[in-house]
Amino acid sequence: MKRGTNSSRQANRLSWHRNADHFDRPLIVERTCGRTPIFMAAQSTDRLKEQIKYETERWRFLCLLTVATGGGSLSLLLGEPTPLRLGLAIAGLLATVVLTLIVWRQDRHIMRLIAQLPKGDI
C-alpha cells in the first residue's frame, strides 16, 4: 500500500514539473502584512473595492426605483379618486416606504465596507 502511495505521489510531482504549461506555479511570498501575505491582502482589498462598486450600483438602482415608485403613487393620487387608483397608490406608497428602508440599510452596509478598507487605499 505504501509503495503505491509513494509512487503515485512521485507521479503527481513529475507530472507537475513535466506539464508546467498547464499549471500555475504557486506564488512564493516572503513579506507579510500582519499575519496575511502581501498578495492575499492586496487581493482581499481589490475584492472589497469591487464589492463596494457593486453595492454602490445596487444603491443607485434602489434609489431610482424608490423615486419612480413614489412618483407613480403620487400621480395616481392626483387623478380622479377611484377605489382602484387609491388601492394602487397606497400599495405604491407602502412599497416606497419599504424601498426607503432598504436604501438606508444599503447605505449603512456600504459605509461599513468602506470602513474595512485600509487607510490610504481608498
N, C-alpha and C positions, 0 to 999 in steps of 0.2 A: 504494500500500500504506500509506504513512504517513498519507495523508489518511483512509483508512477507520479506521485505528487511533485517530487523534486524535478522530474523530467518535464512535467507539464509547466512548472514554474520557469524552467530554463527555456522551454519552447516559447512561452509568452514573452520572456525577456528578449529572446533572439528575434522574435517577430517584431517587437517594438523597435529594435535597432535596425533590422533589415528594411522595414517599411516606414522609415521616418517621414516620408512624404504624406503618409496617411494619418499621422497622429501629430497633435501639437505637444511639443515637449513641455513639461511643467516649468513654470516660471520660478526661478530661484530668487528669493528676496532676502537680503541681509538686513536692511534697515526696517525699523518698525515705528509705528505711530502709536505709542502706548503699548497695548498688547496686540494690536491689529497690524498686519503687514501693510506697508505703504500702498501697494497696488490694490489691496482689498478696501482700504479706507477711501481711496480715490474712486473705486468702483461703487461703493455704497453712497458716496457723495453725488456721483453722477446719477445714480438711480434715484436718489432723493430729489435731485433737481428735476428729473423727468417726471417724477410723481407730482411735484409741485406744479409743473406746467400743465399736466393732465387735470389736476384738481382745479386749477385756475380756469381752464377752458370749461370744465363742468360747471363751475360757479357762474361764469358768464352766461352759459346757456340757461341755467336755472333763473338767473336774474331776468333775462329776456322773456322766459316763459311766464314768470310771475307778473311782469308788467303787461304782457299780452293778455293773460287770463284776467287780470284785474280790469284792464281797459275794456275787454269784451263784456265783462259782467256789468260794468258801469254803463256801457252803451245799451245793454238790454234794459236797464232801469230807466233810461231816458225816453224810451219809446212808450207806446200805449201799454198800460199795466194789465196784461192778461195773466191768468194763472200759470201758464206755461213759461212765459217770459220771467215772471217773478221767481218761479222754481229754478229755472236755469241761472238766473242772476244770483240767487242765494247759494246755489251749488258752486258757481264760479267764484263768489266771494270767499266761501269756505276753502276752496282749492287755493285761492290766493293767500289766505292766512297760513295754510299748511306749507305752501311753497316758500313763503317768507321765513318760516321757522327753519325749513331745510336750508335755505340760503344762509341764514345766520349760523347754523351749525357747520355748514361747509366752510364759511369764512373762518370760524374758530379752528377748524381742522387744518386749514392752510396755514394759519398763524402758528400752530404747533409744529407743523412740518418745517416752516422757516426757522423756528427757534432751534430745531435739531441740526441745522447746518452749522459747520464750524465757522468761527469768526473769520472774516476776511475772504470767505469763499462764496459770497453772495453775488 
